[in-house]
Amino acid sequence: MLGMATPQANAAIAGAVADSAVAARAAVTTKVVKGVVGTGKVHLSDRLLSVKPSKASSKSLSVAAGSVNVATTFSNRCGPVTLTLSQAGQQVAKATGRSGFKASAPVASGALKMTVGSAACRTSYKLRVVNTPAPTMTPTTPAIVTSTPTSTAMPVGDLPGWKSVFAQDFNTPAALGSFLTTYKDFGAYPYGYTDTSRNLRSNPGYYHPEKTLSASNGAMDAWLHYDATLGKYLVAAPKPLLPTMTYGRFAMRLRADSIPGYKIAPLLWPDSGSWPSGGEIDFPEGDLDGTSLAGYAHWANPNGGQDYFNTRVDPTTWHVYEVIWTPGKVQFLVDGKSLGVSTTNVPSNPMHWVLQMETEISSTAPSTNAQGHVQIDWVKAYSMA
Protein backbone atom coordinates (compact mmCIF):
# COMPACT_ATOMS: atom_id res chain seq x y z
CA MET A 1 0.00 0.00 0.00
CA LEU A 2 1.17 3.53 -0.64
CA GLY A 3 2.71 5.33 2.30
CA MET A 4 -0.07 7.94 2.38
CA ALA A 5 -3.02 5.78 1.43
CA THR A 6 -4.58 5.54 4.91
CA PRO A 7 -4.90 7.76 8.00
CA GLN A 8 -3.00 5.10 9.95
CA ALA A 9 -0.11 5.29 7.50
CA ASN A 10 -0.16 9.10 7.66
CA ALA A 11 0.00 8.97 11.44
CA ALA A 12 2.88 6.49 11.38
CA ILE A 13 4.84 8.62 8.94
CA ALA A 14 4.20 11.78 10.93
CA GLY A 15 5.35 10.09 14.13
CA ALA A 16 8.49 8.73 12.49
CA VAL A 17 9.38 12.14 11.08
CA ALA A 18 8.85 13.77 14.45
CA ASP A 19 11.06 11.19 16.16
CA SER A 20 13.83 11.50 13.58
CA ALA A 21 13.82 15.29 13.91
CA VAL A 22 15.06 15.05 17.50
CA ALA A 23 17.27 12.02 17.14
CA ALA A 24 21.00 12.47 17.63
CA ARG A 25 23.25 12.15 14.62
CA ALA A 26 26.96 11.59 14.30
CA ALA A 27 28.93 14.28 12.50
CA VAL A 28 28.64 14.58 8.74
CA THR A 29 31.97 13.80 7.05
CA THR A 30 33.32 14.96 3.71
CA LYS A 31 36.11 13.24 1.78
CA VAL A 32 37.63 14.21 -1.56
CA VAL A 33 38.99 11.72 -4.10
CA LYS A 34 40.98 13.01 -7.06
CA GLY A 35 42.15 11.14 -10.12
CA VAL A 36 42.68 10.80 -13.85
CA VAL A 37 40.91 8.27 -16.05
CA GLY A 38 41.10 7.45 -19.73
CA THR A 39 44.81 6.88 -20.35
CA GLY A 40 48.03 6.42 -18.43
CA LYS A 41 47.95 6.10 -14.64
CA VAL A 42 45.14 6.96 -12.27
CA HIS A 43 45.75 8.78 -8.99
CA LEU A 44 43.11 8.15 -6.36
CA SER A 45 43.61 10.21 -3.19
CA ASP A 46 46.99 9.29 -1.68
CA ARG A 47 47.31 6.07 -3.66
CA LEU A 48 48.66 5.44 -7.16
CA LEU A 49 46.99 2.77 -9.26
CA SER A 50 48.42 1.71 -12.62
CA VAL A 51 45.71 0.96 -15.15
CA LYS A 52 45.53 0.26 -18.86
CA PRO A 53 43.85 2.75 -21.19
CA SER A 54 40.04 2.56 -21.31
CA LYS A 55 39.85 0.66 -18.01
CA ALA A 56 37.85 1.79 -15.00
CA SER A 57 39.47 2.59 -11.66
CA SER A 58 38.14 1.94 -8.17
CA LYS A 59 38.66 3.22 -4.65
CA SER A 60 37.05 2.16 -1.37
CA LEU A 61 36.18 4.44 1.51
CA SER A 62 34.85 3.56 4.94
CA VAL A 63 31.40 5.06 5.53
CA ALA A 64 28.93 5.17 8.39
CA ALA A 65 25.41 3.83 8.00
CA GLY A 66 23.15 6.51 6.59
CA SER A 67 23.54 8.10 3.18
CA VAL A 68 26.21 9.32 0.79
CA ASN A 69 26.10 12.07 -1.79
CA VAL A 70 28.90 12.08 -4.34
CA ALA A 71 29.41 15.20 -6.47
CA THR A 72 31.72 14.80 -9.47
CA THR A 73 33.56 17.42 -11.49
CA PHE A 74 35.88 17.06 -14.48
CA SER A 75 38.74 19.09 -15.91
CA ASN A 76 37.40 18.68 -19.45
CA ARG A 77 34.36 17.46 -21.41
CA CYS A 78 35.88 14.96 -23.80
CA GLY A 79 33.20 12.33 -23.31
CA PRO A 80 30.85 10.65 -20.84
CA VAL A 81 32.21 9.08 -17.65
CA THR A 82 30.28 6.69 -15.40
CA LEU A 83 30.46 6.52 -11.60
CA THR A 84 29.22 3.37 -9.87
CA LEU A 85 28.82 3.02 -6.09
CA SER A 86 28.61 -0.44 -4.55
CA GLN A 87 28.67 -2.21 -1.20
CA ALA A 88 29.33 -5.90 -0.58
CA GLY A 89 29.17 -6.55 -4.31
CA GLN A 90 25.74 -4.88 -4.63
CA GLN A 91 25.40 -1.80 -6.82
CA VAL A 92 23.66 0.98 -4.88
CA ALA A 93 23.98 3.92 -7.27
CA LYS A 94 25.10 4.73 -10.78
CA ALA A 95 25.31 7.98 -12.73
CA THR A 96 26.77 9.16 -16.01
CA GLY A 97 27.65 12.59 -17.36
CA ARG A 98 29.97 14.62 -19.53
CA SER A 99 30.65 17.74 -17.51
CA GLY A 100 29.96 16.52 -13.99
CA PHE A 101 27.15 14.76 -12.16
CA LYS A 102 26.17 13.45 -8.75
CA ALA A 103 24.98 10.20 -7.23
CA SER A 104 23.30 9.52 -3.91
CA ALA A 105 22.32 6.37 -2.08
CA PRO A 106 21.49 4.93 1.34
CA VAL A 107 24.45 2.96 2.71
CA ALA A 108 25.25 0.49 5.43
CA SER A 109 28.25 0.83 7.72
CA GLY A 110 31.40 -0.46 6.04
CA ALA A 111 33.31 -0.08 2.79
CA LEU A 112 31.88 1.91 -0.11
CA LYS A 113 33.47 1.09 -3.46
CA MET A 114 33.55 3.88 -6.05
CA THR A 115 34.30 2.89 -9.63
CA VAL A 116 34.99 5.55 -12.24
CA GLY A 117 34.53 4.36 -15.81
CA SER A 118 36.86 5.28 -18.63
CA ALA A 119 36.50 8.43 -20.70
CA ALA A 120 37.04 8.98 -24.41
CA CYS A 121 40.25 10.84 -23.58
CA ARG A 122 42.41 11.63 -20.58
CA THR A 123 40.12 13.20 -17.97
CA SER A 124 40.95 14.55 -14.54
CA TYR A 125 38.16 14.29 -12.00
CA LYS A 126 37.33 15.01 -8.38
CA LEU A 127 34.78 13.18 -6.24
CA ARG A 128 33.41 15.00 -3.20
CA VAL A 129 31.87 12.34 -0.95
CA VAL A 130 29.51 13.56 1.79
CA ASN A 131 28.54 10.84 4.29
CA THR A 132 25.54 11.70 6.46
CA PRO A 133 25.18 9.15 9.27
CA ALA A 134 21.73 7.92 10.20
CA PRO A 135 20.22 8.88 13.58
CA THR A 136 21.20 6.70 16.51
CA MET A 137 17.59 5.50 16.59
CA THR A 138 16.26 3.09 13.95
CA PRO A 139 16.11 5.01 10.64
CA THR A 140 12.62 5.76 9.32
CA THR A 141 13.88 4.91 5.81
CA PRO A 142 16.07 1.80 6.01
CA ALA A 143 19.05 1.41 3.73
CA ILE A 144 17.70 -1.89 2.42
CA VAL A 145 13.98 -2.23 1.77
CA THR A 146 12.75 -5.67 2.84
CA SER A 147 9.14 -5.02 3.88
CA THR A 148 6.05 -6.47 2.26
CA PRO A 149 3.00 -4.23 1.76
CA THR A 150 0.49 -4.64 4.58
CA SER A 151 -2.31 -4.30 2.03
CA THR A 152 -2.42 -5.08 -1.66
CA ALA A 153 -5.53 -3.07 -2.54
CA MET A 154 -5.38 -0.16 -4.94
CA PRO A 155 -5.65 3.18 -3.10
CA VAL A 156 -9.08 4.75 -3.44
CA GLY A 157 -9.77 8.41 -4.17
CA ASP A 158 -7.54 11.44 -3.66
CA LEU A 159 -4.57 11.98 -1.33
CA PRO A 160 -3.78 15.19 0.58
CA GLY A 161 -2.44 17.61 -2.02
CA TRP A 162 -3.14 15.18 -4.87
CA LYS A 163 -6.13 14.55 -7.14
CA SER A 164 -6.73 11.07 -8.57
CA VAL A 165 -6.81 11.22 -12.38
CA PHE A 166 -6.43 7.53 -13.30
CA ALA A 167 -7.14 4.21 -11.59
CA GLN A 168 -7.33 0.71 -13.03
CA ASP A 169 -7.29 -2.62 -11.18
CA PHE A 170 -7.93 -4.97 -14.13
CA ASN A 171 -10.87 -6.83 -12.61
CA THR A 172 -12.45 -7.49 -16.02
CA PRO A 173 -10.93 -10.51 -17.82
CA ALA A 174 -9.54 -9.86 -21.30
CA ALA A 175 -8.17 -12.59 -23.56
CA LEU A 176 -5.14 -12.11 -25.83
CA GLY A 177 -6.18 -9.82 -28.65
CA SER A 178 -8.93 -8.08 -26.68
CA PHE A 179 -7.08 -6.09 -24.03
CA LEU A 180 -7.28 -2.70 -25.76
CA THR A 181 -10.94 -3.14 -26.67
CA THR A 182 -11.74 -4.17 -23.10
CA TYR A 183 -9.64 -1.48 -21.43
CA LYS A 184 -10.40 1.64 -23.41
CA ASP A 185 -8.51 3.77 -20.88
CA PHE A 186 -5.28 2.27 -22.29
CA GLY A 187 -3.39 2.69 -25.51
CA ALA A 188 -0.23 0.81 -26.57
CA TYR A 189 2.63 0.97 -29.02
CA PRO A 190 1.30 -0.81 -32.14
CA TYR A 191 2.78 -3.75 -33.99
CA GLY A 192 5.58 -2.58 -36.25
CA TYR A 193 7.19 -0.38 -33.61
CA THR A 194 10.53 -1.80 -32.44
CA ASP A 195 12.16 -1.55 -29.03
CA THR A 196 15.40 0.17 -27.98
CA SER A 197 17.59 -2.79 -28.98
CA ARG A 198 17.06 -1.77 -32.62
CA ASN A 199 20.07 0.49 -32.10
CA LEU A 200 22.29 -2.54 -31.49
CA ARG A 201 21.02 -5.43 -33.57
CA SER A 202 18.93 -6.32 -36.62
CA ASN A 203 16.43 -8.52 -34.72
CA PRO A 204 15.01 -6.26 -31.98
CA GLY A 205 11.82 -6.74 -30.02
CA TYR A 206 8.55 -5.83 -31.76
CA TYR A 207 5.70 -4.27 -29.80
CA HIS A 208 2.55 -6.33 -30.37
CA PRO A 209 -0.31 -5.65 -27.93
CA GLU A 210 -2.62 -8.19 -29.57
CA LYS A 211 -0.19 -11.06 -28.96
CA THR A 212 1.20 -9.98 -25.58
CA LEU A 213 -1.46 -8.23 -23.47
CA SER A 214 -4.33 -9.83 -21.57
CA ALA A 215 -6.01 -9.58 -18.15
CA SER A 216 -6.92 -12.37 -15.74
CA ASN A 217 -7.22 -12.93 -12.00
CA GLY A 218 -7.39 -9.18 -11.43
CA ALA A 219 -4.09 -8.31 -13.14
CA MET A 220 -2.77 -7.17 -16.49
CA ASP A 221 -0.52 -9.81 -18.03
CA ALA A 222 2.23 -9.03 -20.55
CA TRP A 223 3.55 -12.18 -22.18
CA LEU A 224 7.08 -11.54 -23.49
CA HIS A 225 8.15 -14.25 -25.94
CA TYR A 226 9.43 -15.24 -29.37
CA ASP A 227 6.76 -15.89 -32.00
CA ALA A 228 7.99 -18.56 -34.40
CA THR A 229 5.31 -17.78 -36.99
CA LEU A 230 6.29 -14.14 -37.21
CA GLY A 231 9.96 -14.87 -36.55
CA LYS A 232 10.07 -11.99 -34.05
CA TYR A 233 10.57 -11.28 -30.36
CA LEU A 234 7.31 -9.80 -29.06
CA VAL A 235 7.17 -7.17 -26.32
CA ALA A 236 4.62 -4.68 -24.97
CA ALA A 237 4.24 -1.01 -24.07
CA PRO A 238 0.73 -0.26 -22.73
CA LYS A 239 0.00 3.41 -22.02
CA PRO A 240 -2.52 4.73 -19.47
CA LEU A 241 -4.50 7.47 -21.25
CA LEU A 242 -3.82 10.37 -18.90
CA PRO A 243 -4.53 14.08 -19.21
CA THR A 244 -1.57 16.30 -20.10
CA MET A 245 0.60 16.19 -16.98
CA THR A 246 3.46 18.29 -15.72
CA TYR A 247 4.22 16.75 -12.30
CA GLY A 248 2.27 13.98 -10.61
CA ARG A 249 2.32 10.74 -8.62
CA PHE A 250 2.46 7.47 -10.51
CA ALA A 251 2.07 4.12 -8.73
CA MET A 252 1.71 0.48 -9.72
CA ARG A 253 1.80 -2.93 -8.06
CA LEU A 254 3.97 -5.25 -10.17
CA ARG A 255 5.83 -8.52 -10.30
CA ALA A 256 7.82 -10.16 -13.12
CA ASP A 257 9.09 -13.60 -14.01
CA SER A 258 12.80 -14.03 -14.57
CA ILE A 259 13.04 -13.89 -18.37
CA PRO A 260 16.64 -13.94 -19.66
CA GLY A 261 17.15 -11.45 -22.46
CA TYR A 262 14.17 -9.24 -21.57
CA LYS A 263 13.75 -6.15 -19.39
CA ILE A 264 11.16 -3.68 -18.15
CA ALA A 265 11.37 0.11 -18.11
CA PRO A 266 8.08 1.83 -17.20
CA LEU A 267 8.83 5.49 -17.78
CA LEU A 268 7.72 9.08 -17.93
CA TRP A 269 8.73 10.37 -21.36
CA PRO A 270 8.60 14.00 -22.52
CA ASP A 271 5.56 14.81 -24.66
CA SER A 272 7.90 16.82 -26.91
CA GLY A 273 10.01 13.74 -27.61
CA SER A 274 13.08 15.87 -26.92
CA TRP A 275 15.80 13.81 -25.21
CA PRO A 276 17.98 14.22 -23.23
CA SER A 277 17.03 17.89 -22.85
CA GLY A 278 13.45 16.95 -21.90
CA GLY A 279 14.53 14.44 -19.25
CA GLU A 280 13.17 10.98 -18.50
CA ILE A 281 12.05 9.16 -15.34
CA ASP A 282 12.24 5.32 -15.31
CA PHE A 283 10.80 3.17 -12.52
CA PRO A 284 11.11 0.30 -12.00
CA GLU A 285 13.72 -0.47 -14.66
CA GLY A 286 16.04 -3.42 -15.09
CA ASP A 287 16.84 -6.67 -16.85
CA LEU A 288 14.56 -9.55 -15.90
CA ASP A 289 17.39 -11.75 -14.65
CA GLY A 290 16.17 -12.02 -11.04
CA THR A 291 18.26 -9.10 -9.75
CA SER A 292 16.67 -6.02 -8.22
CA LEU A 293 15.25 -3.22 -10.33
CA ALA A 294 16.10 0.48 -10.02
CA GLY A 295 14.88 4.03 -10.46
CA TYR A 296 16.59 6.37 -12.92
CA ALA A 297 16.08 10.13 -12.95
CA HIS A 298 17.54 11.26 -16.28
CA TRP A 299 18.39 14.93 -16.13
CA ALA A 300 16.65 17.45 -18.34
CA ASN A 301 19.99 18.60 -19.72
CA PRO A 302 21.40 18.56 -23.27
CA ASN A 303 24.54 16.90 -21.85
CA GLY A 304 22.54 14.13 -20.20
CA GLY A 305 23.32 12.67 -16.78
CA GLN A 306 21.21 10.77 -14.28
CA ASP A 307 20.64 9.76 -10.67
CA TYR A 308 20.19 6.07 -9.81
CA PHE A 309 18.40 4.32 -6.92
CA ASN A 310 18.48 0.55 -6.39
CA THR A 311 15.28 -0.98 -5.00
CA ARG A 312 17.02 -3.97 -3.36
CA VAL A 313 13.84 -6.02 -3.50
CA ASP A 314 13.00 -9.26 -5.31
CA PRO A 315 11.23 -8.32 -8.57
CA THR A 316 9.65 -11.76 -8.89
CA THR A 317 7.43 -10.98 -5.86
CA TRP A 318 4.74 -8.31 -5.62
CA HIS A 319 5.78 -4.75 -4.77
CA VAL A 320 4.28 -1.28 -5.09
CA TYR A 321 6.52 1.07 -7.10
CA GLU A 322 5.81 4.81 -7.01
CA VAL A 323 7.28 7.98 -8.51
CA ILE A 324 6.46 11.38 -7.00
CA TRP A 325 7.40 14.12 -9.46
CA THR A 326 7.14 17.69 -8.17
CA PRO A 327 8.86 20.98 -9.07
CA GLY A 328 12.59 20.46 -8.56
CA LYS A 329 12.28 16.94 -7.11
CA VAL A 330 11.76 13.30 -8.16
CA GLN A 331 11.23 10.77 -5.36
CA PHE A 332 11.20 6.98 -5.75
CA LEU A 333 9.33 4.69 -3.32
CA VAL A 334 8.91 0.93 -2.93
CA ASP A 335 6.10 -0.34 -0.72
CA GLY A 336 5.67 3.18 0.63
CA LYS A 337 9.32 3.55 1.69
CA SER A 338 11.54 6.17 0.06
CA LEU A 339 14.59 4.99 -1.87
CA GLY A 340 15.90 8.49 -2.50
CA VAL A 341 15.32 11.84 -4.14
CA SER A 342 16.79 13.42 -7.29
CA THR A 343 16.95 17.23 -7.41
CA THR A 344 19.28 17.81 -10.38
CA ASN A 345 17.82 19.23 -13.61
CA VAL A 346 14.37 17.86 -12.83
CA PRO A 347 12.06 17.90 -15.88
CA SER A 348 9.51 20.73 -15.86
CA ASN A 349 7.76 19.91 -19.13
CA PRO A 350 4.70 17.70 -19.80
CA MET A 351 5.41 13.95 -19.78
CA HIS A 352 3.37 10.81 -20.41
CA TRP A 353 3.46 7.38 -18.75
CA VAL A 354 4.41 4.26 -20.72
CA LEU A 355 4.58 0.82 -19.06
CA GLN A 356 7.42 -0.30 -21.34
CA MET A 357 8.60 -3.91 -21.55
CA GLU A 358 11.24 -4.89 -24.10
CA THR A 359 14.22 -7.05 -24.94
CA GLU A 360 17.52 -6.27 -23.23
CA ILE A 361 19.51 -3.44 -24.74
CA SER A 362 22.21 -5.76 -26.01
CA SER A 363 23.85 -6.78 -29.26
CA THR A 364 22.88 -10.39 -28.39
CA ALA A 365 19.24 -11.41 -28.90
CA PRO A 366 17.40 -13.52 -26.30
CA SER A 367 17.05 -17.25 -26.76
CA THR A 368 14.00 -18.08 -28.84
CA ASN A 369 12.97 -20.36 -25.97
CA ALA A 370 12.98 -17.57 -23.37
CA GLN A 371 9.49 -16.44 -22.40
CA GLY A 372 7.59 -15.27 -19.34
CA HIS A 373 5.10 -12.86 -17.85
CA VAL A 374 5.04 -9.41 -16.29
CA GLN A 375 1.93 -8.86 -14.17
CA ILE A 376 0.51 -5.54 -12.99
CA ASP A 377 -2.14 -5.71 -10.27
CA TRP A 378 -3.18 -2.05 -10.53
CA VAL A 379 -2.03 1.38 -11.68
CA LYS A 380 -2.91 4.76 -10.19
CA ALA A 381 -1.98 8.32 -11.16
CA TYR A 382 -2.52 11.67 -9.43
CA SER A 383 -2.12 15.28 -10.48
CA MET A 384 -1.13 18.05 -8.08
CA ALA A 385 -4.27 19.45 -6.43
Beta strands, then each sheet from edge to edge (+ up, - down):
strand 1: 29-37
strand 2: 41-44
strand 3: 47-50
strand 4: 57-63
strand 5: 66-74
strand 6: 81-87
strand 7: 90-97
strand 8: 101-107
strand 9: 110-116
strand 10: 123-133
strand 11: 162-168
strand 12: 186-188
strand 13: 205-207
strand 14: 213-216
strand 15: 219-227
strand 16: 232-235
strand 17: 238-240
strand 18: 248-256
strand 19: 262-264
strand 20: 267-270
strand 21: 280-287
strand 22: 294-298
strand 23: 306-310
strand 24: 319-326
strand 25: 329-334
strand 26: 337-342
strand 27: 351-354
strand 28: 357-359
strand 29: 372-384
sheet 1: 1+ 10- 5+ 8-
sheet 2: 2+ 3-
sheet 3: 4+ 9- 6+ 7-
sheet 4: 11+ 29- 15+ 14-
sheet 5: 11+ 29- 18+ 24- 25+ 26-
sheet 6: 11+ 29- 15+ 16- 13-
sheet 7: 12+ 17-
sheet 8: 23+ 22- 21+ 19- 28+
sheet 9: 23+ 22- 21+ 20- 27+
end
